[in-house]
Amino acid sequence: MTHHHKEEETNVTGLYALIGLLSGAFVGLILESSFVWIPVLAIFGFLFAGFFYNTLVKGRGDA
């Protein structure tokens, strides 16, 4: 008998969310001199990462 190892799936949803959050905050830091826009654009980047994950990544077989 051969032993089959069950392949573990890694959850990358948090990684996409973190990258979107940090990218949005970085863009807010670069584009605006006001610190008010940094969290606003960070939230926008977080929402865009969720949209990107649900529309483009989630349906792929190798994602």
TAWOQUI-V700008 format. One line per field, one symbol per residue. phi: phi as a letter, one per 40 degrees, with the letter a starting at -180 (. if undefined). psi: psi as a letter, one per 20 degrees, with the letter a starting at -180 (. if undefined). burial: b if it has 24 or more other ideal C-beta (glycine too) atoms within 12 Angstrom, else e. A space follows every 50 residues. Layout:
# TAWOQUI-V700008
phi=???
psi=???
burial=???
This chain:
# TAWOQUI-V700008
phi=.bcbcccccccbcccccccccccccccccccbcccccccccccccccccc cccccbccccccc
psi=pqpppppppqojghggggggghgghgghhghqipihighghghghghhhg ggghhhhhiqhj.
burial=eeeeeeeeeeeeeeebbeebbebbbeebeeeeeeeeebeebbeebbeebb eebeeeeeeeeee
